[in-house]
Amino acid sequence: FQVVRIFSKLTVIDNVMAALVDRRRKGPWRLAFESVTGGMTKGVKPSNNRDAAEKLLELVGIARYRDELAENLPYALTKRLEIARALATRPKLLLLDEPSSGLNPAELVEQIALIRDIKKQGITILIIEHVMKVIMDISDRLIVLHYGKKIAEGDPQTVYTDPNVVQAYLGGESHAAH
């Protein structure tokens, strides 16, 4: 997610349609593709990928760009397109690697709101992030790693004031007193 990868010569909606998977698949992958949709494509027939793609574009807030070439989108909207493509696969778990990277403060607020909306759809989100505001604003539970070793786990406030986290990432005294 740090490096956005889209089909630059396709339209925004075609990018999402390319990611939609036919839920009528047979064999061992069928259950994976019939995973919980969280209501995002509820009532949409698998054969109607355009409607499903439209709904996903609305969810991520870029429906008005549906017919634009993806390469013409600003960076922040390209990140939203990539999220829509990921959601098109109907994940139970969405992995986001530094979703705030490269965003200005206004875009960051919008990105946090989008991640919250996705969370409300019932999708579990695993985020790798260095911006504490993002983590504190959207997380229910945190696991903090320092050089590959887990140094803290718990709710955001508990982790934020954990002495190991303060020392490793926040630089010095506990922020609980501030």
Backbone bond lengths (Angstrom), bond angles and torsions (degrees), N, CA, C in turn:
res aa  C-N    CA-C-N  psi(-1)  N-CA   C-N-CA  omega(-1)  CA-C   N-CA-C  phi
1 F - - - 1.448 - - 1.518 111.11 -
2 Q 1.330 117.64 -22.88 1.464 119.15 176.98 1.521 110.22 -64.39
3 V 1.310 116.78 -37.44 1.453 121.74 176.61 1.522 106.47 -107.53
4 V 1.324 115.89 112.32 1.456 121.10 -176.17 1.523 109.39 -72.98
5 R 1.331 115.14 130.80 1.462 120.58 179.85 1.529 108.38 -126.98
6 I 1.317 114.58 109.65 1.454 121.37 179.18 1.522 108.25 -131.43
7 F 1.316 116.24 172.18 1.460 121.08 172.46 1.522 106.50 -88.57
8 S 1.310 116.93 95.07 1.466 121.80 -169.99 1.527 113.61 -63.22
9 K 1.311 118.46 -29.04 1.470 121.53 -177.29 1.527 112.57 -91.32
10 L 1.332 117.10 1.18 1.466 120.81 174.96 1.518 109.34 -99.58
11 T 1.327 115.61 159.44 1.459 119.30 174.87 1.522 109.27 -71.25
12 V 1.309 114.31 166.42 1.462 120.58 179.65 1.525 110.09 -58.76
13 I 1.334 117.15 -47.36 1.468 119.13 -178.05 1.524 110.97 -67.20
14 D 1.327 118.00 -36.72 1.465 120.19 178.09 1.526 111.36 -64.95
15 N 1.316 117.77 -33.62 1.461 121.33 175.16 1.522 110.70 -59.47
16 V 1.316 116.83 -44.46 1.467 120.29 -178.96 1.522 110.07 -71.76
17 M 1.327 116.85 -41.40 1.463 119.51 179.19 1.529 111.30 -61.21
18 A 1.318 117.25 -34.06 1.467 120.80 178.43 1.520 111.64 -64.39
19 A 1.318 116.11 -26.18 1.467 120.07 -178.14 1.524 113.09 -88.69
20 L 1.330 117.04 -14.89 1.464 119.31 -179.46 1.523 109.95 -68.94
21 V 1.291 115.27 136.47 1.460 121.55 -177.71 1.514 108.60 -110.85
22 D 1.305 116.57 137.04 1.459 121.18 179.44 1.521 109.69 -68.37
23 R 1.330 116.39 117.04 1.467 120.89 -178.13 1.522 112.52 -74.74
24 R 1.317 116.97 -3.04 1.470 119.04 179.56 1.522 111.87 -88.17
25 R 1.314 117.50 7.59 1.470 121.49 179.84 1.530 110.85 -52.50
26 K 1.292 114.52 150.81 1.462 121.51 176.25 1.520 108.49 -108.56
27 G 1.315 115.83 164.34 1.450 119.82 174.90 1.515 113.68 92.06
28 P 1.336 115.89 -167.48 1.467 121.03 -172.41 1.527 114.38 -63.98
29 W 1.333 118.23 -22.32 1.464 119.90 -178.64 1.523 112.77 -83.00
30 R 1.318 117.50 -9.75 1.463 120.32 -174.77 1.523 112.25 -55.36
31 L 1.339 117.11 -47.53 1.463 119.63 -178.65 1.522 111.53 -62.95
32 A 1.317 116.55 -37.08 1.467 119.30 179.23 1.523 110.86 -61.77
33 F 1.310 117.32 -38.25 1.460 120.67 -177.19 1.522 112.73 -86.20
34 E 1.319 117.43 -6.90 1.454 120.64 176.78 1.516 110.54 -103.78
35 S 1.315 116.07 21.34 1.462 121.06 -178.19 1.524 110.98 -64.16
36 V 1.300 114.96 168.00 1.458 121.69 -178.28 1.521 110.50 -58.35
37 T 1.334 116.59 131.03 1.463 120.87 179.87 1.508 111.79 -96.14
38 G 1.306 118.32 -8.94 1.454 119.77 -179.54 1.514 112.36 64.00
39 G 1.335 117.71 20.82 1.449 120.69 177.72 1.521 114.26 85.41
40 M 1.330 118.09 -4.21 1.467 119.64 -175.41 1.521 112.47 -63.77
41 T 1.319 117.72 -36.97 1.458 120.26 -179.48 1.520 110.75 -122.59
42 K 1.316 116.62 25.14 1.458 121.59 -179.17 1.527 109.76 -58.57
43 G 1.308 115.08 130.79 1.451 120.07 177.92 1.518 114.51 83.10
44 V 1.301 118.39 -1.08 1.459 121.51 179.36 1.519 108.25 -95.22
45 K 1.318 116.52 125.23 1.460 120.34 178.88 1.521 109.27 -68.39
46 P 1.347 116.48 141.94 1.462 119.33 -179.38 1.525 113.03 -54.49
47 S 1.338 117.27 -30.63 1.460 120.41 -178.13 1.526 112.30 -75.32
48 N 1.328 117.13 -13.47 1.455 119.75 -177.86 1.527 110.65 -101.08
49 N 1.312 114.99 68.68 1.460 120.55 -176.51 1.523 113.16 -64.59
50 R 1.316 117.89 -30.47 1.470 119.51 -179.20 1.529 110.42 -64.21
51 D 1.330 117.55 -43.67 1.468 120.14 178.12 1.524 110.91 -63.07
52 A 1.321 116.53 -42.08 1.467 120.31 178.92 1.529 110.09 -63.75
53 A 1.323 116.54 -42.00 1.465 120.60 179.09 1.528 110.63 -64.28
54 E 1.321 117.13 -41.51 1.475 121.04 177.57 1.527 110.60 -58.88
55 K 1.317 115.55 -44.39 1.464 119.98 -178.82 1.534 110.84 -62.98
56 L 1.311 116.57 -40.46 1.466 120.55 178.30 1.531 111.48 -67.31
57 L 1.322 116.89 -39.76 1.465 119.80 177.49 1.526 111.04 -63.74
58 E 1.332 116.26 -37.35 1.468 119.75 175.51 1.523 110.32 -64.38
59 L 1.322 116.69 -43.31 1.463 120.88 -179.27 1.528 111.57 -58.07
60 V 1.322 116.97 -42.18 1.468 119.92 -177.65 1.528 112.89 -90.16
61 G 1.329 117.02 0.31 1.458 121.04 172.79 1.513 116.67 80.36
62 I 1.332 116.77 25.62 1.468 118.09 179.62 1.528 112.30 -127.20
63 A 1.317 118.12 23.27 1.466 121.63 -177.87 1.531 112.35 -59.42
64 R 1.318 117.52 -32.72 1.473 118.97 -177.56 1.530 112.48 -69.64
65 Y 1.325 117.26 -11.85 1.462 121.53 178.48 1.525 112.22 -99.67
66 R 1.321 117.79 10.27 1.471 122.59 -171.58 1.524 113.89 -49.42
67 D 1.336 117.90 -38.25 1.464 120.71 -174.81 1.531 113.82 -97.36
68 E 1.317 117.15 4.08 1.469 121.73 176.72 1.527 109.75 -78.73
69 L 1.310 116.03 149.30 1.459 118.79 170.50 1.522 107.86 -67.72
70 A 1.301 115.91 137.84 1.467 120.63 -177.00 1.526 111.65 -58.27
71 E 1.316 117.63 -33.41 1.465 120.65 -179.10 1.526 112.73 -65.41
72 N 1.324 117.96 -16.45 1.463 121.45 -179.23 1.524 113.32 -89.68
73 L 1.319 117.61 -5.65 1.461 120.44 -179.77 1.522 111.02 -74.95
74 P 1.338 116.80 144.06 1.467 118.81 170.54 1.530 109.31 -64.38
75 Y 1.312 115.77 159.74 1.463 121.58 -175.42 1.530 113.17 -53.17
76 A 1.319 118.13 -46.58 1.468 120.99 -177.50 1.525 111.31 -61.27
77 L 1.328 117.41 -38.03 1.464 120.36 179.61 1.524 111.14 -75.08
78 T 1.323 116.47 -29.87 1.463 119.93 175.02 1.529 109.99 -63.57
79 K 1.326 116.41 -37.72 1.469 120.01 176.88 1.529 110.19 -64.16
80 R 1.332 117.12 -38.04 1.466 121.00 177.62 1.533 110.49 -66.41
81 L 1.323 115.92 -39.29 1.464 119.94 176.68 1.522 110.03 -60.53
82 E 1.296 116.52 -42.88 1.462 119.54 179.54 1.534 110.95 -63.17
83 I 1.322 117.45 -37.14 1.467 120.72 176.40 1.526 109.61 -65.01
84 A 1.333 117.71 -42.56 1.468 120.58 177.96 1.523 110.54 -59.90
85 R 1.321 116.73 -41.52 1.469 120.38 178.28 1.528 111.07 -62.75
86 A 1.317 115.77 -41.06 1.468 119.28 178.10 1.525 110.40 -64.88
87 L 1.318 117.25 -41.95 1.464 120.99 -179.78 1.527 111.75 -66.99
88 A 1.321 117.17 -26.05 1.461 120.97 178.82 1.520 112.08 -62.58
89 T 1.305 117.52 -22.03 1.464 120.91 179.00 1.523 112.17 -83.00
90 R 1.334 116.48 1.64 1.470 123.87 177.92 1.532 111.94 57.62
91 P 1.323 117.36 56.43 1.468 119.03 -175.77 1.522 113.02 -75.15
92 K 1.301 115.53 150.56 1.464 120.69 167.19 1.526 108.39 -86.27
93 L 1.329 115.03 -28.42 1.460 122.80 -179.27 1.525 108.24 -129.65
94 L 1.327 116.16 124.09 1.457 121.89 178.12 1.523 108.18 -107.71
95 L 1.325 116.15 124.14 1.461 121.49 179.17 1.525 109.18 -98.13
96 L 1.325 116.72 125.55 1.462 121.69 178.11 1.522 108.81 -123.82
97 D 1.317 115.93 119.14 1.460 121.55 179.12 1.522 108.33 -100.45
98 E 1.312 116.35 107.01 1.455 124.47 179.96 1.531 112.66 50.01
99 P 1.328 117.29 63.44 1.467 120.42 -178.77 1.522 114.13 -64.35
100 S 1.320 117.96 -12.61 1.466 120.42 -179.81 1.527 113.29 -94.93
101 S 1.332 117.17 -6.17 1.471 119.03 -175.18 1.527 111.39 -62.05
102 G 1.318 115.25 133.62 1.451 121.46 176.44 1.517 116.06 78.29
103 L 1.324 117.82 5.91 1.463 120.66 -178.03 1.522 111.05 -98.74
104 N 1.326 115.93 144.85 1.459 119.78 174.63 1.533 108.53 -81.48
105 P 1.323 119.18 171.50 1.473 120.56 -175.78 1.531 114.50 -56.28
106 A 1.329 118.55 -40.73 1.470 120.71 179.46 1.528 110.66 -67.02
107 E 1.324 116.61 -42.60 1.464 120.66 178.28 1.521 110.71 -65.21
108 L 1.310 116.72 -35.18 1.461 121.49 178.87 1.528 110.74 -62.73
109 V 1.322 116.99 -43.47 1.468 120.98 177.83 1.529 109.86 -60.10
110 E 1.328 117.07 -43.49 1.466 121.37 178.96 1.526 111.35 -65.56
111 Q 1.318 117.12 -38.68 1.464 121.02 179.83 1.530 110.62 -65.48
112 I 1.325 116.49 -41.55 1.465 120.53 177.38 1.524 109.94 -61.75
113 A 1.330 117.13 -42.92 1.469 121.14 178.79 1.525 110.65 -62.26
114 L 1.322 117.15 -40.98 1.463 120.88 178.43 1.525 110.88 -62.99
115 I 1.306 116.91 -45.44 1.467 120.12 -179.95 1.524 110.14 -62.37
116 R 1.315 117.35 -39.12 1.473 120.37 175.75 1.527 110.92 -61.74
117 D 1.337 117.14 -43.02 1.465 120.90 179.17 1.526 111.11 -61.66
118 I 1.313 116.69 -40.99 1.466 120.49 178.35 1.523 109.69 -63.94
119 K 1.303 115.80 -42.48 1.470 121.10 178.89 1.534 110.49 -59.40
120 K 1.334 116.59 -38.98 1.469 121.37 178.79 1.524 112.02 -64.72
121 Q 1.333 116.95 -21.47 1.462 121.34 178.52 1.535 111.66 -76.74
122 G 1.326 116.20 -4.12 1.460 119.98 177.96 1.519 114.11 92.29
123 I 1.305 117.05 12.92 1.463 121.02 179.67 1.523 108.54 -94.17
124 T 1.313 115.78 130.46 1.460 120.76 175.12 1.524 108.05 -75.13
125 I 1.323 116.26 137.57 1.461 120.70 -178.38 1.520 109.25 -122.64
126 L 1.320 115.39 126.68 1.458 121.90 174.02 1.524 106.52 -106.40
127 I 1.331 115.91 119.50 1.461 120.79 -175.95 1.519 110.34 -117.44
128 I 1.305 114.79 132.47 1.460 121.47 168.04 1.520 104.31 -104.25
129 E 1.318 116.44 119.21 1.464 119.90 -171.74 1.515 110.68 -153.46
130 H 1.323 115.52 144.02 1.461 121.19 177.67 1.523 112.62 -107.30
131 V 1.319 117.68 -11.15 1.462 121.26 -179.85 1.528 108.39 -87.55
132 M 1.329 115.12 108.73 1.472 120.61 -175.38 1.525 112.80 -58.13
133 K 1.333 118.47 -35.89 1.462 120.90 -179.90 1.526 110.87 -58.11
134 V 1.310 116.54 -42.51 1.464 120.89 179.67 1.522 109.75 -62.45
135 I 1.307 115.73 -50.66 1.460 120.78 -177.88 1.522 111.52 -61.59
136 M 1.305 116.73 -46.75 1.465 120.70 -177.51 1.526 111.83 -66.54
137 D 1.327 117.44 -33.70 1.460 121.08 -176.76 1.522 114.27 -76.83
138 I 1.319 118.13 -27.81 1.466 118.18 -171.94 1.520 115.77 -119.99
139 S 1.297 117.79 -8.60 1.466 119.49 -173.13 1.519 113.10 -91.39
140 D 1.322 114.58 142.26 1.462 121.75 170.72 1.521 109.67 -93.11
141 R 1.332 114.61 -32.59 1.461 121.09 -175.29 1.522 108.19 -145.85
142 L 1.308 115.60 139.85 1.459 121.08 -179.10 1.519 111.12 -123.81
143 I 1.305 114.87 146.49 1.459 122.35 167.28 1.521 104.88 -126.13
144 V 1.316 116.48 124.14 1.459 121.19 -177.87 1.521 109.09 -107.23
145 L 1.330 114.74 127.01 1.457 121.50 176.63 1.522 109.05 -108.82
146 H 1.309 114.98 143.06 1.464 121.22 174.95 1.519 106.54 -133.10
147 Y 1.326 115.86 113.45 1.464 121.76 -174.94 1.528 111.75 52.12
148 G 1.341 115.70 43.14 1.453 121.47 175.93 1.511 116.12 81.69
149 K 1.314 117.86 -1.89 1.462 121.48 -178.96 1.528 109.53 -110.61
150 K 1.332 115.98 134.46 1.458 120.18 178.45 1.523 109.27 -71.01
151 I 1.342 115.65 124.29 1.466 119.53 -179.96 1.527 112.47 -113.44
152 A 1.336 117.33 -12.50 1.468 119.29 178.81 1.520 109.66 -163.03
153 E 1.334 114.51 154.12 1.459 121.23 177.42 1.520 107.98 -155.14
154 G 1.324 116.06 140.19 1.457 120.38 177.27 1.514 112.28 150.95
155 D 1.342 115.69 -163.78 1.462 120.35 178.59 1.533 108.62 -71.34
156 P 1.335 117.57 160.38 1.470 120.05 -174.95 1.527 114.76 -55.02
157 Q 1.312 118.67 -44.45 1.462 120.03 -176.79 1.528 111.57 -66.00
158 T 1.331 116.13 -41.19 1.464 120.23 178.61 1.524 110.68 -62.73
159 V 1.315 116.24 -45.13 1.462 120.49 -179.07 1.527 110.73 -67.74
160 Y 1.315 117.57 -39.67 1.465 122.00 -178.50 1.524 112.18 -60.81
161 T 1.325 115.65 -31.89 1.465 119.34 -178.65 1.526 112.96 -99.90
162 D 1.322 117.45 0.70 1.461 121.34 179.09 1.534 109.22 -63.39
163 P 1.333 117.59 128.03 1.475 120.57 -177.80 1.527 113.97 -56.26
164 N 1.327 117.41 -36.01 1.469 120.09 179.16 1.529 111.40 -65.41
165 V 1.327 116.30 -40.60 1.463 121.10 179.27 1.523 110.08 -69.14
166 V 1.316 115.61 -43.98 1.466 120.25 179.62 1.522 109.75 -57.70
167 Q 1.304 116.60 -46.84 1.463 120.84 -178.80 1.525 111.39 -65.10
168 A 1.335 116.89 -44.81 1.460 120.80 -174.12 1.528 113.52 -75.86
169 Y 1.342 117.40 -39.03 1.459 119.50 -170.06 1.515 115.85 -121.04
170 L 1.286 117.63 -24.33 1.456 119.41 -174.80 1.515 112.09 -105.40
171 G 1.306 116.04 -7.31 1.445 120.81 172.31 1.499 117.50 74.41
172 G 1.307 117.27 71.05 1.462 119.53 170.61 1.497 115.15 112.46
173 E 1.342 115.81 -135.39 1.460 122.15 -171.29 1.523 112.04 -62.12
174 S 1.320 114.65 154.42 1.457 121.30 177.73 1.519 110.31 -60.79
175 H 1.323 115.80 139.21 1.454 121.55 178.90 1.520 111.85 -82.19
176 A 1.309 117.23 -1.47 1.462 120.74 -179.64 1.519 110.87 -63.74
177 A 1.323 117.39 -31.73 1.461 121.04 -178.02 1.530 111.75 -80.21
178 H 1.318 117.68 -12.97 1.469 120.44 -174.78 1.493 112.05 -94.10
